[in-house]
Amino acid sequence: MNGKEKQNFLRHIPAVSAIIENKRVKELIEKYSHNLVVESASDVTGLLREKILSTGEKELDKINLSLEKVIAMLEENIQAKVSPNLCKVINATGIVLHTNLGRALLAETAVSAVANIAGSYNNLELDLSTGERGSRYVHVEGLLSKITGAEGAMVVNNNAAAVLLVLNTFAKDKEVIVSRGQLVEIGGSFRVPDVMTASGARLVEVGTTNKTHLRDFENAINEETAMILKVHTSNYKVVGFTAEVGNEEMVKLGTERGIPVVEDLGSGVLINLKNYCLQEEPTVQDAIKAGVDVVTFSGDKLFGGPQAGIIVGRREYIEKMKKNPLTRAFRVDKLTFAALEATLKLYIDPEQAVKDIPTLQMLTVSIDQLEKKARRLVRSLKQKLADKAQINLDKGYSQVGGGAMPTEDIPSILVTIQPIKNSVTHLEEKLRLGEIPVLARIQKDQLLIDVRTVKDEEIALLVKAIEQAL
Ligand SMILES: *Cc1c(COP(=O)(O)O)cnc(C)c1O
C-alpha cells in the first residue's frame, strides 16, 4: 500500500522535458542557458523525488507538485547558481576590522581606482617616460616614503609574507633575537616561532613573559646573530609589572653591534589615534624616526586599505629583499596597487584620511552621529514592526577587531530587537541567511545592532532585511 502510494506520487513529478516546454521556463532558457536550466530542472525533480521517498505516508499530501510550484523552485535553484558565493553582507556587529567579513573596507577613491584598472591595460610595469620596462613598486614607493619618512618601500601579499621575507632575506640559517613577551600568535595561523622556522632562521628567545631588558638582548648577541625582531603585541596586552625595551635603546644597541633592528607593527597606524580619543598605538612614522631599520605592517587592518604586507625602511635592505626569489612568489597584483595608491594619497592630509578611509571614519565617528543613525533606524523599524518586536536604543561598546587594540572598548549606541513571537536565535539565523546577509550580535534574548559598522546607505537595506526576517 505504502509503496504504491509513493509510486503514484513519484509519477506526478513533472518531467524535465515537460518543464522546459513551459513558456516561463523558455524565458529562463533565453536569459541564462539551456544547459543551466535543464540541470536545475533535474536538480529540482531529484529533490522532490527524495522528499517523497523520505516523507511518511500521511504527510505526502502536503507536498506540492504543481507545475507552478516546481517552476518557482526552479527559479530559486537557478538564482542560487548564478549569484556569487562571495557576496556583500551588512556588518551590524560593531567590530570594525572583522577578519571573517573581509577586514578593512576601501575608501571610495580606492574602489574607483580598482574598477578603473581592473578592466583595462595599464602601466603596472612600464615606465611611460622611456617606454621601457619599469618596476611595479614605483606606484606606491614614493608615497610610502613621503608619508612614513622611510628611505625605501615595497609591498607583498600580506604582513605574514612581509615578516617571512624579511627573516628569510637577512637571517636564513642565522639567529634572530625576540623578547619572550612578544612571541605572538595572530588569528591562529601566524605564530612568530612557526614563521621563524619557515623562513630558515633560528629563534633566540630572551627575557620573560612580562619583563625583557636591554641586557637580555646584549647577552644574546653573538656572531650568529642576524637580526633583532620586535613584534607588536597587537592582540593582547601584558599589564602589571612589565618592561620592554624601547625603540631608541634597541636601535642604539643594533647600531653599536652592526645588527639590523626590524619591527613587525601588525596593524600599521599612520596617524596618532590619541588625537581621536582612542588608545595610543605606535605609528609607523615613530618607528622609522627612532631608527628602526625595517618596519612591516598589514594593508587591511588599521591602515584601511587592501590586503597587503607593506615593508618600509632603509633603502639597502629594501633593495636586497626585492632580489629575494620569495618576493616574486609574494607579489601583489595591479588591483592591490591601484587600491593602495589611492588610499595612500588620502594620507597626505591626515584629516582627510580620517574622513574618507572607512576604517578610520568608523573608529572616530562621534557618539552624537551614531545616536542620530541609531534613532533613524529605530524610527523606520518601529513604523513597520512595532507589533512584531520590541525595538529600543541602548548604550554599548564597539570593538576595533582584526586582532588590533584588544582592550579598546569604544562606547557606541546599539539598537536592540527583541522578537515577540520567535526566538532571537531564529531571528539571527534568518538575518544571516537573508538575501543580503546581516551579521549581528546576540545578548540574552535580544539582537544587538551596532550602527557604527553600518553605512548610511545600508540603513534602508537593513530595515528591509529585518522586516523579512521577522
Ligand atoms: C595581523 C598581524 C600579522 C599578520 O598580518 P596579515 O596581514 O594578516 O598577514 C602579523 N603580525 C602582527 C603583529 C599582526 O598584528
The ligand as an ORCA input file, in Angstrom:
! r2SCAN-3c Opt
* xyz 0 1
  C      47.972     40.862     11.862
  C      49.362     40.663     12.191
  C      50.166     39.865     11.386
  C      49.632     39.174     10.163
  O      49.292     40.124      9.197
  P      48.445     39.675      7.884
  O      48.414     40.922      7.059
  O      47.118     39.233      8.380
  O      49.211     38.570      7.245
  C      51.483     39.717     11.744
  N      51.983     40.299     12.845
  C      51.234     41.093     13.655
  C      51.850     41.701     14.875
  C      49.899     41.298     13.353
  O      49.139     42.071     14.143
*
